[in-house]
C-alpha cells in the first residue's frame, strides 16, 4: 500500500503541471483581457496607458514567458496578486474558503445521510410504492433547474412568507445579537442555499445507491447468505451494503473538489461571499491570477479526491488490498 501511495503521489506532480499549462493557455486565449475590461468604460484612456497596464500585469511578455513566471511563483505557493484590487490571491481565497466549506460539507452530509438509505430501501423493496415515489422524486430532482428552484423558494419563504433571509450569511444587525441569536441567524441564512444544493444531489445519489444495491443483492453469495438463514438486516447491511459502496465511494472522491469550488449559481443568487462568487467575479474581470489560483486548487483537490477514492476501495473491498 505504501509503494502504491508513493507512486500515485509522484504521478500527481507532472499531472499538476500539465493541468496548469492547459488552464493557463485556455484562459489567456479566451476573448478579452484585464486591460480591456478595466478600460472599456472610459473613453479618455490612451493607448499608452493601456500599454502601461499590460506591462504592470506582465501581459506584454510572450505567453510562455508569462507561464514560466507564474510557475516560478507557484512552486513557492505564491499565486501572485489580483488584477482587480492588488491583494494577494491566497488572502482573497483564504477569506472565502470557510463559508464555502461550511455550505458544501453540510450539503454533502445531508445528501449522504438521506440518499443512501433511500437507495437501499428502494432496492430492497423494488417496485413497491416507496420505490415508485422515490423514482418520481429522482425525476423531479434531475429535471428541476437549481437556479429556478432557488428563485421560487426565495419568493415563497423570503418575500411572501418572510420567514427566511434571501441573501448573505448574516443579518445587518448581527453585532447587536447574543451568541444564541447569532447562531440562529446564521442557520436561517444557510437553510435555503444548503437545502437547494442538496436537493439535486439527493436525487442523483439515491439512484446510484439503488442501482448498485440491486446489482449486489442479485449475486450468488447474497442468495447463499439468505439460504443459511441469516437475518435479512444482516444480509443487507453486513454483506450487500459494503460491496454496494464502491460506486458511492467514487462519487465521494469526485465530490472533494466541490468543497472548494463551491456553487457558483447558489453563491451568486444568494449573494454569499464564497469561492463560487469569487470565481464568477474573477472570470468576468479576467483576473487571471485569481482564476488560476482557484482552478489549480480545484485540480489538486480532484487528484487527491481520486486518491482518497482508491484508498477507500482498499478499505471497503478486501480484493483490492489483495491486488485481485
N, C-alpha and C positions, 0 to 999 in steps of 0.2 A: 504493500500500500504506500509506503514511504517513497519508494522509487517512482511509483506511478504519479504521486502528487508532485514530486520534483520535476518530472518530465513535463507535466501539464503546466506548471508554473513557469518553466523555462520557455515553453512554447508560446506563452502569453506575450513575451517580450516582443518578438517580431510581429505578432498579430496586432499588438497595440500600435506599433509604429506604422504598420500598413494601414490600419484604420485611420490614424491621424493624417497620413498622407492623402488618402482618398477624401476624407472630410474637409481638410484644408483646401484642397483643389476645388471641390464642388462648391463650397460657399463663396470662394473668390470668383468662380465662373458665373455665379448667379447674377441676374440683371441688377444694376445699381451698385453703388459703393457708399461708404460712410460719408465721403466728401459731398457727393451729390445729394444725399438725404439731408445733410445738415445745411446745405446752402440753397436748396431748390426754392425755398420760400422767400429768399432775399434777392432782390434784383440788383442790389448795389455791390454784391460780392464780385471782385475782379478775378480774372484768370490767374493772376499772380497769387492772390490769397488762396485760391484752390490748390495751387501747386505747393504753397507753404504748408497747407493742411496735409497734403499727401506725404510730404517729407516728414512732418511731425509724426504721422502714423506709420511711417516706414513703407507706404504703399507705392513709392516711386521706384523701389527696387524690383528686380525680376522676381517672379513667383517662387522660384526655387530658393532664392536667397532669403525671401521672407519666411519660407518654411524652415530653413536651417536656423534662422534666428529664433523662430518660435520653439523649435526643438531644443535649442541650447537653453532656453528659459524653462522649458517643460521638465527636462531632466533634473532641474533644481527645484521642481514643484512650484514654479512661478508661471502663472498663466498670463502675466502682463497686466496692463491697466485698461480699463474700459474706455472706448472712444467717446462714450456719452458724457460721463461725468469725471473721468480721470481717476476713479477709485480702483484699487486693486480688485481683480476679478475674484480672487479667493475670498476677499472680505465680503463682496456682494453675494457670493454663493453661500458663505457661512451663515449670513444673517437670514437667508431664505430657507435653509435646509430644515430647521426644526419643525416649522408648521407643515411643510410638505411631507416630512417623515410621519408626523402625527396623523395627518389625514389618510395617507396611504396605508400605514400599518393598521390603523383602526378599520379601514375598509377591507383590507385583506383578512383580518381576524374575523370580521362579520361574514365575509364570503365563505371562508373555510368552515366556520362553525355551523353555518346554515346549509351550505350547498352540499357538503359531503353526506350528512345524514339524509338529506332529501334524495340524493342519488342512490344511496344504499337502500333506502326504503322503497324507492321506485323500482329498483332492480329485483328486490326480494318479493315485491308484490306487483309483478309485471301485469299490465293490462287491467289493474284494479282502478277504482275511482280515483284514488290518490295519484296513481301513475298518470292517468289521463289529465287530471287537474295540473299536475306538475309539468306535463308536456305543454299544456296551454300557456302556463306561466313562462316556460322557456321561450316559446314563440313570441310572446309579448315582450320579453326581455331583450331578445335579439332584434326585434323589429322596431323598438321604440328608440328614436334618436335621443341621446343623452341631453343635448342642449335644449331640445323641445320639452322634454320632461322637466328639466331644471326650471325653465321659464314658467311652465304651468304650475309647478309646486310653489315657486316664488310668488306668483299671483294669488294662489289659493291660501297658503299659510302666512305669507308675509304681508300682502296687500289687503286681501279681503278679510281674513280672519285676524291678522295682526298678532299671531302668537309666536312667530319665529322671525328672526332677523334675516335679511336677504343679501347682506354684503359685509365684508370684513370678517375679522375673527374676534372682535371685541367692541363693546359699545363706547360711545363718546365719553360717557360719564363713568367709565370703569375705575378711574382713580378714586372716585368717591365711594366705591363699594367695599364691603368687607370681604375676607378671604372666601367664605362660602358663596356669596353672591357673585364674586368674580368667576369662581369655578362653574357655577350655574350658567352665567352669561356666556362663558367660553363653550360649554356643552351645547347651549342653544344655537350658537353660531355654527357649530360643526354638524348639527343634525342633518341639514339639507345636503351639503356637499358630500359628506361621508355616506349618507344613505343613497344618494343618486349614484355615486361612484360604485357602490357595492351592488346596486340593482342588476346591472348587466352582467357583472362578474358572477353573481349567484346563479343566474340563468345558465351561463356557459359552463361553469364548473360542475354544477349538478348534473348536466347532461354527460360531461366527460366521466364523472363518477359512476353514473348509471351504466354507461356503455362498458366501462372497464369491469364493473362488478358483474354484469351479465355474462361477459366473456369468461370470467373466472369461475362463477358458480356452475358453469356447464362442464367444467373439467372433470376428468375421471376421479382425481383424488378427492374432490368435494363429494362425489357420489359415494366413494369408499368411506369417507368420514361419516356420512349420514347412515350408511349401511352398518357401521359399527355401533350405532345407537347413540352417538353424541348429541347433545342438545343443539337445537337449531342456532341458538345465540352463539354457542361456542364454535360451531361450524362457520358461521358468517364472520364473526369478529376475530377469531383466532387464526382460521385457515384461509378464508376467502379475502377478507379485507386487506390483510397485509400484502398479498400479491396484487390486489387491485390498486395499491397505492402508487405503482410505478408511473403511470401517466400523470397522476396528481403531483408527484414529486417533480416531474418535468415542468409542469406549469408553475409550481412554486419557484423553481430555479429561474425560469424566464420572467417571473414577476419581480425579481430583485431590482432590475434597472428602474422599474416604475416607482420605486421608493424615493428616488432622487429626481427622476424626470418629472414626476408629478402629472397632474391632469391639466393640460393647457386650457381645455374648454372650461372645466369647473372653476379653476382659479381666476380665469378671465371673467366669466359670468358673475361669480360671487365676489369679485374684487378682493381676492385673497392674495396677500403678498408672498407667494411661494415661488418655487423654482419654475413651475409651468408658466406663470405670468412673466417672470424674468426672461425666460427663453423666448416667449412671444414678442415681448417688447424689444429684446435684443435683435431678433430677426428683422423686425420692422425697421429698426435703426441701423441695420447692417453693422452691428457691433461685433466684429469678428473675434476679438479676444474672449468676450463673454460667451459667444456661441460655441467657440472651440472648447472652452472650459467645461461647459455643461455637457456637450456631446462626448468629450473624452471621458469624463466621469461616468457617463452612461455606458460607454463602451467597456470600460474597465469593470463596471458592475455586471454587465452582461456576461463577460468572460468568467468572473467569479461566480455568477449565478449558475452557469453551466457546470463549473467545478463543484459547487455545492450539490447540484443535482446528481452528478456522478458519484460523489461520496455518499449521498443519501441512497442511491441504488444499492451500494455495497452494504449499507446498514439494513436496508429493507429486505434484500434478496441475497441469501447465502451463496447462491450460484455465482453471483457477480464477484464475491470475495474469493471464491474458488477458481475464478477465471474460466468458467464453463460457458 
